[in-house]
Amino acid sequence: QVQLVESGGGLVQAGDPLKLSCTSTSSGGALGGFAMGWFRQAPGKGREFVAAIIRPGGVTKYADSVKGRFTVSRDYVGTRVDLEMTGLKPEDTAVYFCAGTTRVWDLTSESAYTIWGQGTQVTISS
């Protein structure tokens, strides 16, 4: 069972950048067999899709709310997925989760993802 670990969360001011990373606790390129996504959950709200990537340098998908501000990327050896966030707003405050799926036709659906990390808190102050 592939297990995911997110890192990079924290407290930043509005407008600042922040980079989140997701790695696997398994050895080798454990993430290589999955399309990888990022979701977030704000206090009192459901988990929502943020971004996804199928292959390194390949197709990406973003929620409208983050398009142009966030960039998802992954390495070529299947060990890491990053989410670079710029122009952060207070409404971006949430717990951010990375997740993996083999259902590449359904990247925005939470139910499509079979492996999940525990999440990392991102807080944006105004």
Secondary structure per residue as TSV (DSSP state, phi and psi in degrees):
chain	resnum	aa	ss	phi	psi
A	1	Q	-	360.0	123.0
A	2	V	-	-76.5	130.4
A	3	Q	-	-115.7	138.5
A	4	L	E	-109.3	146.3
A	5	V	E	-132.3	124.2
A	6	E	E	-94.4	152.2
A	7	S	E	-149.6	164.6
A	8	G	-	104.1	-5.4
A	9	G	-	-68.9	168.4
A	10	G	E	166.5	-168.4
A	11	L	E	-107.0	121.9
A	12	V	E	-134.5	167.7
A	13	Q	E	-89.3	156.1
A	14	A	T	-55.5	136.3
A	15	G	T	93.7	-18.8
A	16	D	-	-75.6	158.4
A	17	P	-	-93.3	162.2
A	18	L	E	-156.5	142.9
A	19	K	E	-121.0	125.5
A	20	L	E	-102.9	147.3
A	21	S	E	-128.9	153.5
A	22	C	E	-134.5	124.9
A	23	T	E	-128.3	168.9
A	24	S	E	-105.5	144.6
A	25	T	S	-78.4	-11.2
A	26	S	S	-82.4	154.2
A	27	S	S	-79.7	160.0
A	28	G	S	74.7	-167.7
A	29	G	S	-85.9	62.8
A	30	A	G	-64.5	-25.5
A	31	L	G	-83.4	-8.1
A	32	G	G	-62.7	-25.0
A	33	G	G	-87.9	3.7
A	34	F	S	-124.5	146.8
A	35	A	E	-78.8	141.0
A	36	M	E	-115.2	140.5
A	37	G	E	-131.6	163.1
A	38	W	E	-120.6	134.7
A	39	F	E	-126.0	164.5
A	40	R	E	-143.2	154.9
A	41	Q	E	-136.0	113.6
A	42	A	-	-84.8	158.7
A	43	P	T	-55.4	128.8
A	44	G	T	77.1	7.0
A	45	K	S	-124.4	165.3
A	46	G	-	-78.5	169.4
A	47	R	E	-77.2	134.2
A	48	E	E	-125.2	149.9
A	49	F	E	-68.1	140.7
A	50	V	E	-117.2	-55.6
A	51	A	E	-161.4	158.5
A	52	A	E	-152.3	155.4
A	53	I	E	-142.6	138.8
A	54	I	S	-89.6	-58.5
A	55	R	S	-130.2	160.8
A	56	P	T	-57.0	127.5
A	57	G	T	71.2	7.9
A	58	G	S	-102.9	-149.9
A	59	V	-	-63.2	133.4
A	60	T	E	-125.9	159.9
A	61	K	E	-141.9	141.3
A	62	Y	E	-134.2	149.2
A	63	A	-	-68.9	148.5
A	64	D	T	-58.9	-32.0
A	65	S	T	-69.5	-17.7
A	66	V	T	-118.8	-4.6
A	67	K	T	-59.1	131.8
A	68	G	T	88.3	-12.7
A	69	R	T	-114.7	-32.8
A	70	F	E	-109.2	147.1
A	71	T	E	-133.7	125.6
A	72	V	E	-101.4	140.6
A	73	S	E	-149.1	164.2
A	74	R	E	-147.8	156.8
A	75	D	-	-84.1	174.4
A	76	Y	T	-90.9	-3.6
A	77	V	T	-109.9	6.4
A	78	G	S	74.0	31.1
A	79	T	S	-115.5	-12.1
A	80	R	E	-154.5	143.4
A	81	V	E	-132.5	133.2
A	82	D	E	-117.1	153.2
A	83	L	E	-129.5	108.3
A	84	E	E	-94.4	123.6
A	85	M	E	-116.6	127.7
A	86	T	-	-125.1	167.2
A	87	G	S	53.1	42.7
A	88	L	-	-65.5	144.4
A	89	K	-	-122.0	156.9
A	90	P	G	-54.9	-32.8
A	91	E	G	-72.0	-5.8
A	92	D	G	-83.7	-5.6
A	93	T	-	-60.9	125.5
A	94	A	E	-177.9	170.8
A	95	V	E	-89.1	127.5
A	96	Y	E	-103.7	131.6
A	97	F	E	-118.6	140.8
A	98	C	E	-102.1	154.5
A	99	A	E	-153.3	158.2
A	100	G	E	-125.5	145.3
A	101	T	E	-144.2	152.6
A	102	T	S	-101.8	-3.4
A	103	R	-	-91.4	79.4
A	104	V	T	-68.9	-12.6
A	105	W	T	-87.5	-0.5
A	106	D	-	-135.9	46.0
A	107	L	T	-67.5	-24.1
A	108	T	T	-91.4	-4.3
A	109	S	-	-94.2	124.0
A	110	E	G	-57.7	-37.0
A	111	S	G	-69.0	-15.7
A	112	A	G	-77.5	-17.2
A	113	Y	-	-92.0	134.1
A	114	T	-	-107.9	-17.5
A	115	I	E	-125.3	140.3
A	116	W	E	-139.6	148.0
A	117	G	-	-88.5	178.3
A	118	Q	-	-84.6	-14.3
A	119	G	-	98.2	154.6
A	120	T	E	-135.5	135.8
A	121	Q	E	-80.0	131.2
A	122	V	E	-120.8	123.2
A	123	T	E	-125.4	127.2
A	124	I	E	-112.9	120.8
A	125	S	E	-93.9	146.6
A	126	S	-	-89.5	360.0
